[in-house]
Amino acid sequence: MKRLISLALTLLVTTAALQADRSLPRKDYVTRVESCEAIIREFQYDPATRIPAEVLRAAKTIVIINQFKAGFIFGVKDGYAVAMSKRPDGTWSLPGLMNAGEMSVGFQLGANAVETVLIITDESVTPLLYKQKFNIGVDAKAVAGPRVAEAERVTALLKEAPILVYTKKKGLFAGATVKAGWLSANNKGNRSFYQTRYSLPEILMGDWVPSQPEVEPLRQFITDITR
């Protein structure tokens, strides 16, 4: 039985890794950017999920994650994300494409999507996104971020952890320690989408990668909500 479980886990991890590493048509990356834009807009339009203005103004990097969770007994979260960083001149970078996922063992039925927004308030954390795999809540402390209705907790939580996690998944409360899976740079996707030889660090911190029209609505929205 142990051998069977071990083989099953290996297969799941290998499959997820191959999917993450596979280069997709550019139109699929356009869809990813547009879906992440829809996620952050929905967060902000709903009073129940809206991220407080004070938190957004403190953001150095924002990561929008769309994960899919499915399985019976074994559950593998797989998905994608975009990351944007605030540059020294106050403007926001182009969205950098990332892979997102988490593997868990437990009794899980059905399938669901998990939409998450990470607000990174410490600029020293952003370079950790360039690692082969950045483990949220492990490589840097992450806590559940306060909602608008919990405004009195904003100041304290901004000091408590460099990453505030917002998700539509129920069960989290402000200040709870969070481990929300992992992120890795999707540099094949970035090169395909932007038609460039550069990778995630240059996209987030430099200004020599030409923009694409499909990213400008997201970029403008992030600019507006972080003023």
Protein Blocks (a to p, Z undefined) as FASTA:
>chain_A
ZZmmmmmmmmmmmmmmmmmmpccdfklmmmmmmmmmmmmmmmmmpmkloccfklmmmpmb
dcddddddedehiacdddddddddddfkopacdddddddddddddddehjdddddddddf
bfklmmmmmpmbdcehklpccdddddfklmmmmmmmmmmpmbdcddfbehiaehiacdeb
jadddfklmmmmnopabdfklmmmmckbccdfklmmmmmmmmmmmZZ
